Amino acid sequence: MSTRSGRIQAFDHLDKADTFPVQEVVGETSADSFGGLVLPGGVANPDFLRMDDKAVSFVRDFFEQGRPVAAICHAPWTLVEADVVRGRVLTSWPSLRTDLRNAGATWVDEQVKVCDHGPNKLVTSRKPDDLKAFSETFLEVFEAESA
């Protein structure tokens, strides 16, 4: 999934990594085509996504449809822009703490946080060191939600 067609460039922190073909373009598909959504971390991806109206609308649709969402590191910036964190408890990269609180969320410093406030479950995590726990948790949540 990308905001444009073609190939996307992956990064390992700030270093370029592999490229991947885009299978779906935001704005040409909808949340009902997916069982859940995982938002990428890092600084660049979430900052870019939160500035794209179609991407923000796509994210918001997952919440409106009650589908599970997972977000790590700086990814909650996109959730803030979609106005879906109010009343939720979540974690993130520590520098987002104030942004999340200002958007109505309760921020906690935990490896992984699952919040089921509202119609869907939201799985959040802080940083790359938490990836194993984050992946295991969101896979469990997504599996349970699809059952």
Secondary structure, 3 states (H helix, E strand, C coil): CECCCCEEEEEECCEEEEEEECCCECCCCCHHHCCCEEECCCCHHHHHHCCCHHHHHHHHHHHHCCCCEEEECCCHHHHHHCCCCCCCEECCCHHHHHHHHHCCCEECCCCEEEECCCCCCEEEECCHHHHHHHHHHHHHHHHHHHC
